[in-house]
Amino acid sequence: MTETTWDPAAPGILRLPSGRLVRGRGLSRPLPPGPLPEYGLYLLGRRPAPVPWQSRWLRWPDFRLPADRADAADAFREAWERSATERVEVACAGGRGRTGTALARIAVLDGVPPAEAVAYVRTHYSPHAVETPWQRRYAERQP
């Protein structure tokens, strides 16, 4: 039998207020056990290696903000929409700064008030999520 969603207790799984599950992770670590993603949003300064599932690359240098804010907003919306029916993962190299910032933006799309987005992700994903002051400001802005 194929698993249709992430295990909510697995490491890196963020449960959004709607109940949707999104996996955050660091690409510098091995692929976690369990089902493969059906869609991945990859936040890197350079194009990532190909993966056997659908994916999207968002150009986002480490410790910075997305190179194209409109493309980023579209990518976050797509990841959020797909998370209703697919296993979606969001990942950068370390799984903290860029990934945490993107997860905060996705949480806002799911109904978390922007001013609470970073705290939500730090509580439900990683206490180290969102690494820089400018990532925090970006994460907490209105969509």
N, C-alpha and C positions, 0 to 999 in steps of 0.2 A: 504494500500500500504506500502511495506517495504522500509525503507530508505536504499540506497546502499552505502552511504558515510557519513562522518561526516558533521555537519553543520559548515562551515568555520568560522562563527562568534561565535561559542560556546567557552567557556573558555577552555584553555588548548590545543586548536587545533593549530598545527604548519603546515602552508602551505609551502611546499618545492618549490624550483624554478620550478620544473617540473609541479607543480599544485597538486601533491599528498598531501594528508592530513594525518597526524599522530597525535594522541591524547597523550599528556603527562599528568600524574596525580600522585597524592600522594595516596597511598593505605591506609594511615591513615585517609583519609577523605571519606565520603560516595560516592558511585558510582554516577557520574553525571547523570542528566536526559538525556533522548534521547535514541537513539539506543544503544544496547550492542555492545561491540567489537566482531569481528569475530576471532581476534587473539590478544594475549597479550604477551608482552615480559616483564618479571618481574625480577627486579634487586635488589636482597636481599641477605643478608648473610645466611639466612635459607630458605628452601623450602617454598613457599607461600601456602596458603590454596587453595584447588581446585576451579576452576571456570568452568562455564558451556560452555565455548568456548575453542577453541584450544589455547594452551599457551606454553610458554617455560620459564624455570627458568635459569637465569644466576647468578651464585654465585658471589656476589659483596658486600662485607661488607661496611657499611656506612662510608662515608668520605674517602674511599680508591679507588682502581682500581679493575677491574675484576680479579678474581682469575686465570682465564685461558684466556689469550689474544687471542689465536687462536679461542677458542669457542666464545668469544665476537665478533670477526670480522665476524664469520659465523652467529651469532645471529643478528647482525646489518644488514648484507646483506639480510638475510631472512625477517626481518621486512620491509626493504626497498622494496624488491621485492613484498611482499604481499600487501604493501600499494598501489600498482597500481590497485588492484581489490578488496581489502578487507578493512574493518574498523580495523585498527591496533592501539593498544595503547601500550605505553611504560610507565612503572611505577616503582617507588621505594617507600619507606615509605613516604617521604615528597614531592616528585615530583620536586625536584630542582637539587641537586648535581648529583646523578647518572643518573637520568632521563635526565637532561639537557646535561650531557656529552654524553649519548647515542644518544640523538637527534642531537647533533653536529656531531657525527660520521656518522649518517644516512644522515645528510645534506651534508656532504662531498661526500658520495656515490651518492648523487643527483646532484652534480656539484658545490657546494659551495667550493671555495678555502679553504684548511685547515687553513690557517692563519686568515680567516674571519669567521670560523665556530662558535666560541663562541659568537662573536658579533651578528651573524645572529640569533642564538637561543635566545640570550638575548633580541634582538629587536622584534622577532616574536613569542616568547613563554613566557619567563619570564625574567625580569631584574635580577633575583636572580639565574638563571640557572648556573650550573658549579661552585661549591663552593670552591674548593681547587686549589692551584697552580699546583699540580700534575694532577688533573682532567683536568685543562686547557691545560697543555702540551700534555696529552694523546688525548684530543679532537682535537687538532690542528695538530697532526702528519699526515703524508701521509698514505693513506690506505695500 
